[in-house]
Amino acid sequence: MALNTDTPPREVAATDGVQDVKRTTCCIVGGGPGGAVLALLLAQKGVDVTLLEAHPDFDREFRGDTIHPSVMEILDQLGLADPLLELRHTKVRNLTLRTPTGPFTPVDFGRLKTKYPYITMMPQTSFLQFITQEAKRYPNFRLKMSARVRELIEEEGVIRGVRYEEKEGKRHEVRALLTVGADGRGSRVRRLAGFEPIKTSPPMDVLWFKLPREEGDPEGAMGRFGRGHIGGLLDRFDYWQAGYVIPKGTYPELRAAGIEALKQAFAELIPEFADRLEHLKDWKQVSLLSVESSRCPKWYRAGLLLIGDAAHVMSPVGGVGINYAIQDAVVAANVLAEPLKKSQSQLKDLNISSLAAVQRRRELPTRVIQRLQALIQQRVLAPALGSDRPFAPPALLRLLLRVPVLRDLTARIVAFGVWPVRVRE
Ligand SMILES: Cc1cc2nc3c(=O)[nH]c(=O)nc-3n(C[C@H](O)[C@H](O)[C@H](O)COP(=O)(O)OP(=O)(O)OC[C@H]3O[C@@H](n4cnc5c(N)ncnc54)[C@H](O)[C@@H]3O)c2cc1C
């Protein structure tokens, strides 16, 4: 069936209480790292793209702040790495955990052959503002904030766009040749499209709270393993974001023990921050994050594609989820830009085989990394959380990481994922 997709987006008659209907070529739901980078890449390649983000800004409580070497290399290809590095950031050159038996460095980026042998730590708000600001230079890009997608438009089995709601409840329609669900772990698009993810439940949850920053504090991030406890701090420049890992399902028990028990446990883990815990007075200041991991058997159907966490929820282990979402975006733009432009000019539907090609290229790297994350969860994190003995990294792991080639391979996988990707020129 032919589609009428004119550019730039234009208004057509609205129906069913919908205020207006706009047309575009690609409608991306979700302005996280995956959605924002895909929007920028498609806009650069001359595809009409509309990015819909449910929130009024990019500031969110649960946001990873890492930009991996692979993402820096992608930005370098686009001429955007240097401008990004002008924004406030810190650099993490290795991942060192302080354990009761001494420091343990499972990942050292120093030996990687890359211009960016470090993780750039930057509030994700700054990163997303930077990417969308860049995309706004293209007249074929449109960003709509406070636009929460509620429904998919489906005609004869093909997804033809979405209906979204603004704050005051006003409803709007965006009709598109391709709708991309980049709406994260709780993806509504995934559910509306009828995809059922295969879930694995990592053996942990995370408590998330803020601690004040003081002058003279170190920069960057830190991770600590204690007796049955794991925790860490992320530098958000104005404050510290604290994460405290607990065995799955033990939150009610911890809560019943009172906030003082949490403060004491965290103070034991990171004693130099003990005085800051005074700031924690109430459980209202603490959020529980249920850690999940999953993947959809199928990431596409006619007119629709899922990328990033919407297609495969990544556990926080190794902090690779943002990297993977952006790599999905790069592959989707590489594969789909030309077919989208062709379909747009010929007023034809997009061939579903192009959507299948995106999943084909990204599924194996995703499955491999999720398997590795599960292994670390089961072999390292779960025993550490369940024990009241001082944590010691498994002897085999220490031994393997002494072999230079294996040590470099670990750093390479964290930095670039299992299958590095580049933007097709
Ligand atoms: C506690 C925690 C810490 C983590 N730390 C790291 C880390 O340090 N490094 C790392 O790489 N990964 C980390 N991860 C994983 C990482 O956050 C995800 O893998 C990554 O954010 C996925 O990116 P995305 O673009 O697919 O989705 P998201 O980043 O989840 O973005 C989805 C976007 O869609 C929007 N949205 C949702 N529903 C709708 C709707 N109906 N309509 C319109 N918009 C909608 C949301 O507001 C959001 O902006 C962490 C995860 C957790 C839970």
The ligand as an SDF file (V2000), in Angstrom:
LIG
                    3D

 53 58  0  0  0  0  0  0  0  0999 V2000
   20.4060    2.3020   37.8890 C   0  0  0  0  0  0  0  0  0  0  0  0
   20.9180    2.1190   36.5050 C   0  0  0  0  0  0  0  0  0  0  0  0
   22.1600    2.5720   36.2220 C   0  0  0  0  0  0  0  0  0  0  0  0
   22.6630    2.4000   34.9460 C   0  0  0  0  0  0  0  0  0  0  0  0
   23.8930    2.8650   34.6920 N   0  0  0  0  0  0  0  0  0  0  0  0
   24.3920    2.7320   33.4560 C   0  0  0  0  0  0  0  0  0  0  0  0
   25.6690    3.2590   33.1480 C   0  0  0  0  0  0  0  0  0  0  0  0
   26.3570    3.8160   34.0020 O   0  0  0  0  0  0  0  0  0  0  0  0
   26.1070    3.1190   31.8790 N   0  0  0  0  0  0  0  0  0  0  0  0
   25.3780    2.5090   30.9210 C   0  0  0  0  0  0  0  0  0  0  0  0
   25.8320    2.4090   29.7650 O   0  0  0  0  0  0  0  0  0  0  0  0
   24.1560    2.0160   31.1750 N   0  0  0  0  0  0  0  0  0  0  0  0
   23.6480    2.1200   32.4030 C   0  0  0  0  0  0  0  0  0  0  0  0
   22.3990    1.6300   32.6580 N   0  0  0  0  0  0  0  0  0  0  0  0
   21.5950    1.0650   31.5440 C   0  0  0  0  0  0  0  0  0  0  0  0
   21.1390    2.2330   30.6570 C   0  0  0  0  0  0  0  0  0  0  0  0
   20.5050    3.2260   31.4510 O   0  0  0  0  0  0  0  0  0  0  0  0
   20.1670    1.7820   29.5600 C   0  0  0  0  0  0  0  0  0  0  0  0
   20.6250    0.5960   28.9640 O   0  0  0  0  0  0  0  0  0  0  0  0
   20.0680    2.9030   28.4840 C   0  0  0  0  0  0  0  0  0  0  0  0
   19.5870    4.0830   29.0790 O   0  0  0  0  0  0  0  0  0  0  0  0
   19.1440    2.5080   27.3450 C   0  0  0  0  0  0  0  0  0  0  0  0
   18.9860    3.6180   26.4950 O   0  0  0  0  0  0  0  0  0  0  0  0
   17.6590    3.8160   25.6200 P   0  0  0  0  0  0  0  0  0  0  0  0
   17.8770    5.0290   24.7860 O   0  0  0  0  0  0  0  0  0  0  0  0
   17.3240    2.5400   24.9590 O   0  0  0  0  0  0  0  0  0  0  0  0
   16.4980    4.0470   26.6870 O   0  0  0  0  0  0  0  0  0  0  0  0
   16.3240    5.1080   27.8600 P   0  0  0  0  0  0  0  0  0  0  0  0
   17.6150    5.7250   28.2410 O   0  0  0  0  0  0  0  0  0  0  0  0
   15.5530    4.4280   28.9150 O   0  0  0  0  0  0  0  0  0  0  0  0
   15.4280    6.2490   27.2100 O   0  0  0  0  0  0  0  0  0  0  0  0
   14.0770    6.0360   26.9280 C   0  0  0  0  0  0  0  0  0  0  0  0
   13.3960    7.3900   26.7840 C   0  0  0  0  0  0  0  0  0  0  0  0
   12.0560    7.1800   26.3360 O   0  0  0  0  0  0  0  0  0  0  0  0
   11.1950    8.0740   27.0280 C   0  0  0  0  0  0  0  0  0  0  0  0
    9.8460    7.4800   27.0100 N   0  0  0  0  0  0  0  0  0  0  0  0
    9.3990    6.4100   27.7090 C   0  0  0  0  0  0  0  0  0  0  0  0
    8.1270    6.1540   27.4180 N   0  0  0  0  0  0  0  0  0  0  0  0
    7.7320    7.0800   26.5160 C   0  0  0  0  0  0  0  0  0  0  0  0
    6.5120    7.3430   25.8280 C   0  0  0  0  0  0  0  0  0  0  0  0
    5.4150    6.5830   26.0210 N   0  0  0  0  0  0  0  0  0  0  0  0
    6.4580    8.3860   24.9730 N   0  0  0  0  0  0  0  0  0  0  0  0
    7.5430    9.1540   24.7470 C   0  0  0  0  0  0  0  0  0  0  0  0
    8.7310    8.9600   25.3750 N   0  0  0  0  0  0  0  0  0  0  0  0
    8.8210    7.9230   26.2420 C   0  0  0  0  0  0  0  0  0  0  0  0
   11.8050    8.1590   28.4220 C   0  0  0  0  0  0  0  0  0  0  0  0
   11.3860    9.3200   29.0900 O   0  0  0  0  0  0  0  0  0  0  0  0
   13.2980    8.1620   28.0950 C   0  0  0  0  0  0  0  0  0  0  0  0
   13.7900    9.4690   27.9010 O   0  0  0  0  0  0  0  0  0  0  0  0
   21.8910    1.7780   33.9390 C   0  0  0  0  0  0  0  0  0  0  0  0
   20.6220    1.3160   34.2270 C   0  0  0  0  0  0  0  0  0  0  0  0
   20.1410    1.4750   35.4800 C   0  0  0  0  0  0  0  0  0  0  0  0
   18.7700    0.9670   35.7270 C   0  0  0  0  0  0  0  0  0  0  0  0
  1  2  1  0
  2  3  1  0
  2 52  2  0
  3  4  2  0
  4  5  1  0
  4 50  1  0
  5  6  2  0
  6  7  1  0
  6 13  1  0
  7  8  2  0
  7  9  1  0
  9 10  1  0
 10 11  2  0
 10 12  1  0
 12 13  2  0
 13 14  1  0
 14 15  1  0
 14 50  1  0
 15 16  1  0
 16 17  1  0
 16 18  1  0
 18 19  1  0
 18 20  1  0
 20 21  1  0
 20 22  1  0
 22 23  1  0
 23 24  1  0
 24 25  2  0
 24 26  1  0
 24 27  1  0
 27 28  1  0
 28 29  2  0
 28 30  1  0
 28 31  1  0
 31 32  1  0
 32 33  1  0
 33 34  1  0
 33 48  1  0
 34 35  1  0
 35 36  1  0
 35 46  1  0
 36 37  1  0
 36 45  1  0
 37 38  2  0
 38 39  1  0
 39 40  1  0
 39 45  2  0
 40 41  1  0
 40 42  2  0
 42 43  1  0
 43 44  2  0
 44 45  1  0
 46 47  1  0
 46 48  1  0
 48 49  1  0
 50 51  2  0
 51 52  1  0
 52 53  1  0
M  END
$$$$
